[in-house]
């Protein structure tokens, strides 16, 4: 229980710090930060370049899958895995602010957390299916 409280507290602190960094006046340039969830869905038909959007969606879902798998094997709690992967994805997005020519997008965090949820759920289902039954 103590580990879970530490993980949740650390995750909340990371999100708060990321929000403070994201709204700093230095990085508030137009077009550099997208905080509109799932805004890419409206752009799918408008841009006409669906290959880029598909690559973006699949890339963000699959990118954090190995970390989600490893975390699921250690933590055994799907919610903790999703929060942990979400925190890492937020830090990646905050790190992109420092690069200067990157766009920070909340959709990347949402898709990473969705991918972590799918991996954690599948891993736990496989674990339940093939684990030795206690008797």
Helices and strands as residue ranges (DSSP letters): H 2-22, G 25-27, E 33-34, H 40-47, H 50-63, H 65-75, H 78-99, E 104-105, H 106-130
